[in-house]
Amino acid sequence: MARDNSIVVATDLCENCKAAALYAIEKSQSEGLFLEFVHGSYSPGNPDNLPPEADRLLPEIEATFRDWLVGLGLNPDTVRKHVIQGRNPSSALLHFLSGKEPEAFVMGKTRTGLGGVLFGNRVSKQVIQETQMPITIVG
């Protein structure tokens, strides 16, 4: 499969992921690539949802996503953005990536210390383990 002309940025919509987004924005502009943002989240009502934010409804997630993009200086109405819900954020991201071959896949490092340097957080760790795609972790 041929690579598509894009950079995909996975985000959990936190402050720590902004560095990854800014890196991807600069790279997309300098290399003439499309930019896509994806947020993997839990499907509502999943009995495995442990964190309180796991059952946030789609309109709430989309509003947070819009605000996050505005915080980057982007127009959320013109940016390719996707909210993918699944059993957990990792499985949602992996589902989104299946069949895609972006020029780059970028994730933010939200965990600090040596574990964060080596593995990112649990979502990035699972995505790294289960995809053949090269991943850039920015923190």
Buried (B, 14 or more C-beta within 10 A) or exposed (E): EEEBEBBBBBBBBEEBBBBBBBBBBEBBEEEEBEBBBBBBBBBEEBEEBEEEEBBBEEEEBBEBBBEBBEEBEBEBEEBEBBBBBBEBBBBBBBBBBEEBBBBBBBBBBBBEEEEBEEBBBBBBBBBBEEBEBEBBBBB
